[in-house]
Each structure stands twice: as structure tokens, then as C-alpha cells.
């Protein structure tokens, strides 16, 4: 069973990389993700099949819409 990914969840690419927060999901299941490299905020979109949900350890963050 595949775990559902929702806005605000922390994910990682199946191939590895940094933890990323889901900011939005479009109708084609592309997920807009945000992550940090040092103090620089980066973002990109990835299809849900390329991502896995993670349970981060230590410093965590959650993205929400205000």
C-alpha cells in the first residue's frame, strides 16, 4: 500500500537528497516542494511517483499557507 502524501508533509526523492516540504499538489499529482541548502530556500516540482514520505529526526519544519 502506497502512503498518501499531503500538503505539509516532509518527503524525499526516491533516489535520495534533502528532506523537502510539500507546498502544493496539482491535478496531475505534481508536487511543489521546498527545501533549504544552508540558508538558501529552494523549490521545484516533482511527480508523486518520484517521492517518498519521511519521518524527519531532529530539526523539522512544516510549510503551511497563512
N, CA and C atoms as a LAMMPS dump frame, in Angstrom:
ITEM: TIMESTEP
0
ITEM: NUMBER OF ATOMS
198
ITEM: BOX BOUNDS ff ff ff
-5.0000000000000000e+02 5.0000000000000000e+02
-5.0000000000000000e+02 5.0000000000000000e+02
-5.0000000000000000e+02 5.0000000000000000e+02
ITEM: ATOMS id mol type element x y z
1 1 1 N 0.846 -1.176 0
2 1 2 C 0 0 0
3 1 3 C 0.893 1.242 0
4 2 1 N 0.637 2.168 -0.903
5 2 2 C 1.405 3.411 -1.016
6 2 3 C 0.861 4.426 -0.008
7 3 1 N 1.775 5.108 0.678
8 3 2 C 1.393 6.118 1.657
9 3 3 C 0.939 7.381 0.93
10 4 1 N -0.191 7.94 1.35
11 4 2 C -0.685 9.188 0.764
12 4 3 C 0.189 10.343 1.211
13 5 1 N 0.519 11.218 0.285
14 5 2 C 1.299 12.414 0.576
15 5 3 C 0.364 13.611 0.478
16 6 1 N 0.437 14.5 1.489
17 6 2 C -0.428 15.67 1.549
18 6 3 C 0.402 16.94 1.676
19 7 1 N -0.225 18.075 1.415
20 7 2 C 0.424 19.366 1.621
21 7 3 C 0.893 19.445 3.07
22 8 1 N 2.139 19.882 3.259
23 8 2 C 2.726 20 4.59
24 8 3 C 3.576 18.813 4.993
25 9 1 N 3.438 17.684 4.289
26 9 2 C 4.251 16.505 4.603
27 9 3 C 5.706 16.742 4.223
28 10 1 N 6.592 16.004 4.881
29 10 2 C 8.015 16.026 4.551
30 10 3 C 8.306 14.801 3.699
31 11 1 N 8.969 15.021 2.57
32 11 2 C 9.265 13.959 1.612
33 11 3 C 10.723 14.028 1.192
34 12 1 N 11.125 13.007 0.457
35 12 2 C 12.466 12.936 -0.114
36 12 3 C 12.324 12.245 -1.459
37 13 1 N 13.194 12.577 -2.397
38 13 2 C 13.207 11.852 -3.664
39 13 3 C 13.534 10.386 -3.405
40 14 1 N 12.95 9.479 -4.157
41 14 2 C 13.26 8.053 -4.014
42 14 3 C 14.75 7.791 -4.189
43 15 1 N 15.422 8.621 -4.975
44 15 2 C 16.852 8.451 -5.232
45 15 3 C 17.724 9.103 -4.161
46 16 1 N 17.11 9.762 -3.181
47 16 2 C 17.857 10.41 -2.104
48 16 3 C 17.739 11.92 -2.188
49 17 1 N 18.598 12.612 -1.45
50 17 2 C 18.575 14.071 -1.447
51 17 3 C 18.036 14.618 -0.146
52 18 1 N 17.798 15.932 -0.105
53 18 2 C 17.364 16.583 1.132
54 18 3 C 15.892 16.326 1.44
55 19 1 N 15.535 16.496 2.711
56 19 2 C 14.13 16.493 3.082
57 19 3 C 13.493 17.747 2.509
58 20 1 N 12.258 17.603 2.02
59 20 2 C 11.539 18.71 1.395
60 20 3 C 10.118 18.739 1.933
61 21 1 N 9.533 19.92 2.006
62 21 2 C 8.139 20.079 2.425
63 21 3 C 7.262 20.27 1.191
64 22 1 N 6.103 19.622 1.199
65 22 2 C 5.14 19.77 0.107
66 22 3 C 4.352 21.06 0.316
67 23 1 N 4.396 21.958 -0.668
68 23 2 C 3.656 23.221 -0.6
69 23 3 C 2.319 23.149 -1.314
70 24 1 N 2.265 22.412 -2.418
71 24 2 C 1.011 22.282 -3.162
72 24 3 C 1.076 21.044 -4.044
73 25 1 N -0.11 20.595 -4.458
74 25 2 C -0.235 19.424 -5.327
75 25 3 C -1.206 19.798 -6.439
76 26 1 N -0.785 19.588 -7.703
77 26 2 C -1.687 19.932 -8.805
78 26 3 C -2.536 18.728 -9.213
79 27 1 N -3.41 18.926 -10.178
80 27 2 C -4.351 17.875 -10.589
81 27 3 C -3.68 16.676 -11.239
82 28 1 N -2.423 16.84 -11.694
83 28 2 C -1.679 15.739 -12.306
84 28 3 C -0.728 15.061 -11.323
85 29 1 N -0.897 15.338 -10.026
86 29 2 C -0.081 14.772 -8.943
87 29 3 C 1.373 15.236 -8.969
88 30 1 N 1.62 16.426 -9.538
89 30 2 C 2.934 17.05 -9.417
90 30 3 C 2.935 17.828 -8.11
91 31 1 N 4 17.672 -7.34
92 31 2 C 4.07 18.255 -6.011
93 31 3 C 5.138 19.334 -5.96
94 32 1 N 4.719 20.529 -5.575
95 32 2 C 5.642 21.646 -5.411
96 32 3 C 6.319 21.485 -4.055
97 33 1 N 7.655 21.36 -4.073
98 33 2 C 8.429 21.082 -2.866
99 33 3 C 9.38 22.228 -2.554
100 34 1 N 9.636 22.447 -1.263
101 34 2 C 10.586 23.45 -0.802
102 34 3 C 11.569 22.792 0.148
103 35 1 N 12.845 23.185 0.032
104 35 2 C 13.881 22.698 0.935
105 35 3 C 14.945 23.773 1.082
106 36 1 N 15.868 23.558 1.993
107 36 2 C 16.924 24.533 2.248
108 36 3 C 18.289 23.914 2.031
109 37 1 N 19.179 24.699 1.433
110 37 2 C 20.604 24.38 1.358
111 37 3 C 21.291 25.515 2.092
112 38 1 N 21.709 25.235 3.326
113 38 2 C 22.21 26.306 4.183
114 38 3 C 21.05 27.239 4.487
115 39 1 N 21.214 28.52 4.214
116 39 2 C 20.132 29.479 4.451
117 39 3 C 19.35 29.786 3.173
118 40 1 N 19.709 29.13 2.07
119 40 2 C 19.038 29.383 0.788
120 40 3 C 17.814 28.481 0.634
121 41 1 N 16.655 29.105 0.39
122 41 2 C 15.41 28.367 0.168
123 41 3 C 15.31 28.029 -1.309
124 42 1 N 15.103 26.742 -1.595
125 42 2 C 14.972 26.263 -2.971
126 42 3 C 13.609 25.608 -3.145
127 43 1 N 13.142 25.534 -4.392
128 43 2 C 11.873 24.854 -4.651
129 43 3 C 11.852 24.308 -6.066
130 44 1 N 11.075 23.244 -6.235
131 44 2 C 10.877 22.629 -7.54
132 44 3 C 9.662 21.718 -7.441
133 45 1 N 9.179 21.259 -8.587
134 45 2 C 8.038 20.344 -8.616
135 45 3 C 8.5 18.965 -9.07
136 46 1 N 7.925 17.936 -8.443
137 46 2 C 8.238 16.544 -8.76
138 46 3 C 6.931 15.759 -8.792
139 47 1 N 6.844 14.748 -9.661
140 47 2 C 5.666 13.888 -9.681
141 47 3 C 5.667 13.012 -8.434
142 48 1 N 4.478 12.692 -7.93
143 48 2 C 4.356 11.928 -6.682
144 48 3 C 5.088 10.59 -6.732
145 49 1 N 5.209 9.968 -7.909
146 49 2 C 5.877 8.668 -8.005
147 49 3 C 7.378 8.764 -7.754
148 50 1 N 7.938 9.974 -7.773
149 50 2 C 9.372 10.17 -7.535
150 50 3 C 9.684 10.442 -6.07
151 51 1 N 8.634 10.536 -5.224
152 51 2 C 8.808 10.953 -3.837
153 51 3 C 8.38 9.881 -2.853
154 52 1 N 9.002 9.918 -1.676
155 52 2 C 8.565 9.071 -0.57
156 52 3 C 8.442 9.935 0.674
157 53 1 N 7.443 9.637 1.49
158 53 2 C 7.217 10.366 2.732
159 53 3 C 8.265 9.925 3.746
160 54 1 N 8.795 10.878 4.506
161 54 2 C 9.797 10.556 5.519
162 54 3 C 9.363 11.111 6.865
163 55 1 N 9.886 10.493 7.913
164 55 2 C 9.714 10.998 9.262
165 55 3 C 11.048 11.574 9.681
166 56 1 N 11.192 12.902 9.615
167 56 2 C 12.484 13.512 9.923
168 56 3 C 12.841 13.393 11.397
169 57 1 N 14.132 13.372 11.656
170 57 2 C 14.66 13.322 13.017
171 57 3 C 15.384 14.634 13.269
172 58 1 N 15.199 15.208 14.437
173 58 2 C 15.896 16.457 14.759
174 58 3 C 15.089 17.66 14.344
175 59 1 N 15.766 18.642 13.756
176 59 2 C 15.096 19.879 13.348
177 59 3 C 14.113 19.586 12.236
178 60 1 N 12.867 19.917 12.464
179 60 2 C 11.833 19.679 11.459
180 60 3 C 11.186 20.997 11.076
181 61 1 N 10.526 20.988 9.954
182 61 2 C 9.78 22.156 9.526
183 61 3 C 8.537 21.682 8.817
184 62 1 N 7.531 22.516 8.837
185 62 2 C 6.291 22.207 8.142
186 62 3 C 5.847 23.478 7.438
187 63 1 N 5.459 23.35 6.2
188 63 2 C 5.037 24.504 5.421
189 63 3 C 3.525 24.59 5.464
190 64 1 N 3.021 25.758 5.754
191 64 2 C 1.584 25.963 5.772
192 64 3 C 1.223 27.226 5.02
193 65 1 N 0.009 27.323 4.633
194 65 2 C -0.48 28.521 3.941
195 65 3 C -1.151 29.419 4.976
196 66 1 N -0.748 30.69 5.005
197 66 2 C -1.303 31.608 6.007
198 66 3 C -2.27 32.584 5.446
